[in-house]
């Protein structure tokens, strides 16, 4: 029987979601508890705890865990973990309850109850220290740094019981899959070598090339779309996933590809986020993670292949999921097809490389986009999105 990688930590999946009659009872009890409204990023982390994506964590990290993860990518108990998973609160709110008390965690948008939590510790952190180690910068213009610097001053630690999936199943239907569901699907297909393709953008021909390279050496690829919050200007998840579905339908063998989504927000932590992506893809059953150019990066904060190198800097037993390191991909006129920096001997003048800014300009202005860069089915969906945005902006004037 084909065997998938085991969940992180060496045991089985540890989803923290409460279900059935126990869920109704816990929701009634939560209504009377002191309430903390979480941030969008914390909601994503909480939902991942609920579905087992962050196995084997039992809740939000203690100060010792936070320190160990920042300084050495290990929790106080020795578990490999590259980015702190923490919950914050302002002092006035934290003063309304004590350690050893249970609280309810509420959605940042509608205030609905997402979880209950036993508070085991309240603590302050050195935010600049976290940013310098996790993001490799303290520049407040970096969106991840900005997120940390703006969070409330106190962190709360403790185990959680998750009572909601944040509306993601209702919004995204079958696209939203838990680790248990992807594992079951991979097993039904007889897959054991599964490559995850992380994306927060529509897939153009360079991304298609990366996924197909992975399919050549694996049983299949999981195109795994981030469904949480992005930075301004990024393509919304519903548009992106429709474009990916069109690409998969027209240009992939159906039995080799699965598209799914997960509820996290982007942190834009570059190399460290690449490690987190590999870690939770292990929980989803993926043996490999495709790591391309500037994985999880933003601006010019990281070198193009720092996320490749960081996998060589961690202990060999830290993760079962391994990187598929692939160079930047592009269309080469002289090669007459898709190629990468490792396979194409020609110079920049022969390569079609389009920046995100250039693509957005072409789409917003209705200009043609080279078919060698993106498939027509993808461009049609993106043009409709930009045209709608233009009409909405005109109507608002």
C-alpha positions in Angstrom: 0.0 0.0 0.0 1.3 3.5 -0.9 2.3 5.4 2.2 2.0 9.2 2.6 4.3 11.1 4.8 3.3 11.1 8.5 2.0 14.3 10.1 4.5 16.6 11.7 5.6 15.6 15.1 5.5 11.9 14.4 2.0 11.0 15.4 -1.4 11.3 13.7 -3.3 14.4 12.8 -4.4 16.5 15.7 -7.4 18.6 14.6 -8.7 20.8 17.5 -12.1 21.3 16.1 -15.1 20.3 18.3 -18.0 18.7 16.5 -21.5 17.3 17.1 -23.3 17.6 20.4 -20.1 18.7 22.1 -19.9 21.7 19.7 -23.4 23.0 20.6 -22.6 22.6 24.3 -19.3 24.4 24.0 -20.9 27.3 22.0 -23.5 27.8 24.7 -20.7 27.8 27.4 -18.6 30.2 25.3 -21.3 32.8 25.2 -20.8 33.5 28.9 -17.0 33.8 28.7 -14.8 36.9 28.4 -14.3 37.6 24.8 -11.2 38.5 22.7 -11.6 39.5 19.1 -8.7 38.0 17.1 -7.0 39.5 14.1 -7.3 38.2 10.5 -4.0 36.5 10.8 -4.8 34.9 14.1 -8.2 33.7 12.7 -6.3 31.9 10.0 -3.9 30.3 12.5 -6.8 29.3 14.7 -8.7 27.7 11.8 -5.5 25.7 10.8 -5.3 24.5 14.4 -8.9 23.4 14.1 -8.5 21.3 11.0 -5.2 19.8 12.0 -3.1 21.9 9.6 -0.8 22.9 12.5 -0.5 19.4 14.0 0.8 18.8 16.6 0.3 22.2 18.3 -2.4 22.3 21.0 -2.9 26.1 20.9 -1.1 29.4 20.9 2.5 29.5 22.0 4.0 30.4 25.4 6.7 32.9 25.9 9.3 30.0 26.0 7.9 28.7 22.8 7.9 32.1 21.2 11.6 32.7 22.2 12.7 29.2 21.0 10.9 29.5 17.7 12.3 33.0 17.0 15.9 32.2 18.1 16.3 28.6 16.9 13.1 27.4 15.2 12.2 25.0 18.1 9.5 25.2 20.6 10.3 24.8 24.3 9.6 21.1 23.9 12.0 20.7 21.0 9.4 20.6 18.2 10.7 22.1 14.9 8.6 25.2 14.1 9.8 28.1 12.0 7.3 30.9 12.7 5.6 31.8 16.1 1.9 31.0 16.3 0.7 33.6 18.8 -2.4 35.4 19.9 -2.3 39.0 21.1 -4.6 41.2 23.2 -4.5 44.8 24.5 -3.9 45.4 28.1 -7.4 46.6 29.0 -8.9 43.4 27.5 -6.3 41.1 29.1 -7.0 42.7 32.5 -10.5 41.5 32.5 -9.4 37.9 33.0 -6.7 35.9 34.8 -4.4 33.1 33.9 -6.2 29.7 34.5 -9.4 31.2 33.1 -11.2 30.3 29.9 -12.0 32.9 27.3 -13.9 33.0 24.0 -12.1 34.0 20.8 -14.2 36.0 18.3 -14.1 36.6 14.6 -12.5 40.0 13.6 -15.3 40.7 11.1 -18.6 39.7 12.6 -17.7 38.9 16.2 -19.0 35.3 16.0 -17.3 32.8 18.4 -14.5 30.9 16.7 -13.0 29.0 19.7 -12.5 28.8 23.5 -9.1 29.0 25.1 -7.7 28.2 28.5 -5.3 31.1 29.2 -2.1 29.7 30.7 0.1 32.7 30.3 0.1 36.4 29.5 3.4 37.9 28.3 5.0 40.8 26.4 7.4 40.3 23.6 10.2 42.2 21.9 8.5 42.8 18.6 11.7 44.1 16.9 13.4 40.8 17.9 10.7 38.7 16.3 10.7 40.8 13.1 14.5 40.7 12.8 14.7 36.9 13.1 11.5 35.9 11.3 11.3 38.5 8.6 15.0 39.4 8.5 14.1 43.0 8.6 12.5 45.5 11.0 11.4 47.8 8.2 7.8 48.8 9.0 7.1 49.0 5.2 7.4 45.2 5.1 3.8 43.9 5.4 4.7 41.1 7.8 6.7 43.5 10.0 3.9 46.0 9.9 1.5 43.2 11.1 3.6 42.3 14.1 4.4 45.9 15.1 0.7 46.9 15.0 -0.5 43.9 17.0 -1.6 44.5 20.7 1.2 44.5 23.3 0.4 41.3 25.2 0.4 37.7 23.9 -1.9 35.0 25.4 -0.9 31.4 25.5 -3.0 28.3 26.0 -4.8 25.3 24.4 -7.8 25.9 22.3 -11.0 24.2 21.3 -12.0 25.4 17.8 -15.7 25.8 17.2 -15.9 27.2 13.7 -14.3 27.0 10.2 -14.7 30.7 9.7 -17.2 30.4 6.8 -14.5 29.0 4.4 -16.4 25.8 3.6 -19.6 27.8 2.8 -17.7 30.3 0.6 -15.4 27.9 -1.3 -17.2 24.6 -1.2 -15.2 21.5 -2.2 -12.2 23.7 -2.9 -11.7 24.1 0.8 -10.1 20.8 2.0 -8.8 19.7 5.4 -5.6 17.7 5.8 -7.8 14.6 6.5 -9.6 15.2 3.2 -6.5 15.6 1.1 -4.9 12.6 2.6 -8.0 10.5 1.9 -8.0 11.7 -1.7 -4.3 11.1 -2.2 -4.7 7.6 -0.8 -7.7 6.9 -3.0 -5.6 7.8 -6.1 -2.7 5.6 -4.9 -0.4 8.6 -4.5 2.5 8.6 -2.1 4.8 11.2 -3.7 2.8 14.4 -3.8 4.2 17.9 -4.6 2.5 20.9 -3.2 2.5 24.1 -5.3 2.0 27.1 -3.0 0.2 30.0 -4.7 -1.3 33.4 -3.8 -1.5 34.4 -7.5 -3.1 33.1 -10.6 -1.0 30.5 -12.4 0.6 31.7 -15.6 2.8 29.6 -17.9 5.8 29.7 -15.7 3.8 28.3 -12.8 2.3 25.7 -15.1 5.8 24.7 -16.1 6.9 24.3 -12.4 3.8 22.1 -11.6 4.4 19.9 -14.6 8.1 19.4 -13.8 6.9 18.2 -10.4 4.4 15.8 -11.9 7.2 14.2 -13.9 8.9 13.1 -10.7 5.8 12.7 -8.4 2.5 10.9 -8.5 0.6 14.2 -8.7 0.6 17.9 -7.6 -1.6 19.7 -5.1 -2.1 23.3 -6.3 -2.7 24.8 -2.9 -4.2 28.3 -2.9 -4.0 30.6 0.1 -7.6 31.8 0.8 -6.9 34.2 3.6 -5.9 37.9 3.5 -3.3 39.3 1.1 -1.7 42.7 0.6 -3.5 45.4 -1.4 -3.4 44.8 -5.2 -3.1 41.0 -5.0 -5.7 39.0 -7.0 -8.7 37.9 -4.8 -8.9 34.2 -4.0 -12.2 33.6 -5.8 -10.8 35.1 -9.1 -7.4 33.3 -8.7 -9.0 29.9 -8.0 -11.3 30.2 -11.0 -8.3 31.0 -13.2 -6.4 28.0 -11.8 -9.4 25.7 -12.4 -9.5 26.9 -16.1 -5.8 26.2 -16.5 -6.1 22.7 -14.9 -9.1 21.8 -17.0 -7.5 22.7 -20.3 -3.8 22.0 -19.8 -3.3 19.2 -17.2 -4.1 15.5 -17.2 -7.0 15.3 -14.7 -5.6 12.4 -12.7 -2.3 14.3 -12.0 -3.7 17.5 -10.3 -5.8 18.5 -7.3 -6.7 22.1 -6.6 -7.5 23.0 -2.9 -7.4 26.0 -0.6 -6.4 26.7 3.0 -7.4 29.5 5.4 -4.1 31.3 6.3 -3.2 34.9 5.6 0.2 35.6 4.0 3.0 36.7 6.3 5.5 37.4 3.4 8.3 35.9 5.6 10.3 34.6 2.7 12.6 31.7 3.7 11.0 31.1 7.1 7.5 31.0 5.5 8.8 28.5 3.0 9.6 26.2 5.9 6.2 26.7 7.4 4.7 25.9 4.0 6.6 22.7 3.9 5.6 21.9 7.5 1.9 22.2 7.1 2.0 20.5 3.7 3.4 17.5 5.5 0.2 17.5 7.5 -1.8 17.6 4.3 0.1 14.5 3.0 2.6 16.1 0.6 6.0 14.7 0.3 7.5 17.7 -1.5 7.0 21.4 -1.8 7.8 23.2 -5.0 10.1 26.1 -4.0 10.7 28.6 -6.8 12.2 32.0 -7.1 11.6 34.3 -4.1 9.1 31.9 -2.4 6.8 33.8 -0.1 8.8 37.0 -0.6 7.8 40.6 -1.1 9.6 43.5 -2.6 13.4 43.1 -2.5 13.7 42.0 1.1 15.0 38.5 0.3 17.4 37.1 -2.3 15.8 35.2 -5.1 16.9 31.8 -3.8 17.2 32.3 0.0 14.2 30.0 0.4 16.1 27.3 -1.5 19.1 27.6 0.8 17.2 27.6 4.1 16.3 23.9 3.7 20.0 23.1 3.9 20.3 25.1 7.2 17.8 23.0 9.2 18.4 19.6 10.7 17.8 16.7 8.3 15.1 15.2 10.5 13.2 18.5 11.0 10.7 17.8 8.2 9.7 14.9 6.1 8.4 17.1 3.3 11.3 18.1 1.1 11.8 21.0 -1.3 11.7 20.7 -5.1 14.0 23.6 -5.8 13.3 25.0 -9.3 15.0 28.0 -10.9 13.1 30.9 -12.3 11.0 29.8 -15.3 10.1 31.8 -18.5 9.5 31.5 -22.2 12.7 31.5 -24.3 12.3 32.6 -27.9 15.5 30.8 -29.0 14.7 27.6 -27.1 11.2 27.8 -28.6 9.4 26.9 -25.3 9.3 27.1 -21.5 12.7 26.9 -19.8 14.4 27.8 -16.6 17.7 29.4 -15.6 19.2 25.9 -15.2 18.1 24.7 -18.7 18.3 27.7 -20.9 21.7 29.0 -22.0 20.4 32.3 -23.6 20.4 35.8 -22.3 17.6 38.1 -21.1 17.0 39.5 -24.6 15.7 36.1 -25.6 13.5 35.5 -22.5 10.0 36.7 -21.9 9.8 37.8 -18.3 6.9 39.9 -17.2 6.7 41.7 -13.8 3.6 41.7 -11.8 3.4 45.5 -12.2 3.6 45.2 -16.0 1.0 42.5 -16.1 -1.4 44.5 -14.0 -0.9 47.5 -16.2 -1.6 45.5 -19.4 -4.8 44.0 -17.8 -6.1 47.2 -16.3 -5.6 49.1 -19.6 -6.9 46.3 -21.8 -3.6 45.8 -23.6 -2.6 42.5 -25.2 -0.6 40.0 -23.1 1.7 37.7 -24.9 0.3 34.1 -25.2 3.7 32.8 -24.3 3.3 34.3 -20.9 -0.3 33.2 -20.0 -3.0 30.9 -21.3 -6.0 32.6 -22.9 -8.5 31.0 -20.6 -6.6 32.5 -17.6 -6.3 35.9 -19.2 -10.1 36.0 -20.0 -10.9 35.6 -16.3 -8.3 38.2 -15.2 -9.5 40.7 -17.8 -13.1 40.3 -16.5 -11.9 41.0 -13.0 -9.9 44.1 -14.0 -12.8 45.4 -16.2 -15.2 45.0 -13.2 -12.8 46.9 -11.0 -12.6 49.6 -13.5 -16.4 49.9 -13.8 -16.8 50.0 -10.0 -14.1 52.7 -9.8 -15.9 54.8 -12.5 -19.2 54.4 -10.8 -17.8 55.6 -7.5 -16.5 58.9 -9.0 
